[in-house]
Amino acid sequence: MKLNYRFFTVSLMLLVLLTACGKEEIMTNVGELEFEQPLRIPPLVDPTIEPDGTKNFMLTLQEGTTELLPGKLADTRGINGSYLGPTIRASRGDKVSFQVTNNMNETSTLHWHGMLLPAVMDGGPHQMIEAGETWTPHWTIDQPSATTWYHPHLHGKTAEHVYSGLAGMFIIDDEDSKKLPSTYGVDDIPLIIQDKLFTDDGQLTMDDEGIFGTLGDEILVNGTYDPFLKVTASQVRFRLLNGSNARAYNFGFSDDRSFQLVGSDAGLLNEPVTLDRIMLSPGERAEIVVEFEPGDETILHSYKGNAGLDNGEFELLKIVAASELTDSTPIDGKLSTVPPIEVPEDARVRQFKLTMENKINDKLMDMYRIDEVVPAGATEIWEINNFGWSHNFHIHNAAFRVLDINGKAPSDYEKGRKDTVFVPNGSKVRIVVEFGDYADPNFPLMYHCHLLLHEDQGMMGQFLLVEPGTESQVPTILPEDGNNHDH
Ligand SMILES: [Cu+2]
């Protein structure tokens, strides 16, 4: 009898516990939306053309208020506006320069996620822009077409700055990408997906209590709550950017229609892959092409997954096709003409161990410590072993291809050029990394978890790209001053 009673008590406690956990697991907005707000399309920013042809873009980081939820004003931050930033668009071969002015009351940075450029132009934690200052990075775009993005990277503050609205898309075109639907806002649509937590009066709020940081129960697409989009073309390219702090999305459509994956983070695939779901962890991008019949209605969905970061089901965007659609050029079987990244015979292998305490190789980020020295232009194998929670891994100034996940070759859709990869709990992911050509013995580049709370907590390391042969000649400790404030 006594034993039975104890069994009953334990069972009851377990049930209560499971119910409590279950509640968190089914975070959802399904059925709550009316899809009444036209999807906001971030404006393209017009560059001024300098005498030597350089495209000069003006970007201003600012504070403001935005009606994120209907009828409620939230304190937000944005670039050239009060929430998010404009879309930058340039072509391979373009010389670009920027005037990035920080009109906020605090220091920030602006990092070009996915861009190959000199380390001092990267906008990482060492390129701080103080309140009131203007930073003027410039470089020549020399990489395949891709959907990249920009966001602050101030050490310890990245989560807060991105979450409050500082992020935008940066599209690179080349001859290959122009064969796909490319009319911005018509058949080439940016979708910046972000989950948010709101207070009752519509202010953004963060939750750093959990393992992963903020996992919101509401979704904004390009800063639009409750969005719909009317499409007028028979084939539409969507550029999906997971701009969330921690949530992963398993994208698919409510009518289970398939779509073609044409591009990953760092470029187009060599051939399209037909899918009905694609998972993106924070920072990852995918370009997909979706076919529409006149009058079609479908909802872009995020389905529950088992990545640990996708424990919810969300309706993201209703898409309605017009009664007459313009024909887009059908997709060719051949997309990128850039060959896949190959493993050199004598490839150097580096090991990275991710652990529970958000450390990489047992270390937390130190602004003055160089963790790795890599010859500029090298192609190396990086092995990422995750002994902790779910994480992902992003490398600056590099593109990579996934070689295997737990010894198994990736699926076709995971074989493209990337710069951020999901590393499941307990897994080993091997990637072959092609580093940029610019050498700089003084300014480090970053590799880190792109779950922004983890990154802020120190799950980040620094590497130098140096002239091949000079690896042993560079210091592994940076000077305390003269480096981190320099432009
Ligand atoms: Cu992480």
Residues whose N, C-alpha, C, O or C-beta is under 5 A from the ligand:
A	BS01	CU	S390 H391 N392 C449 L451 H454
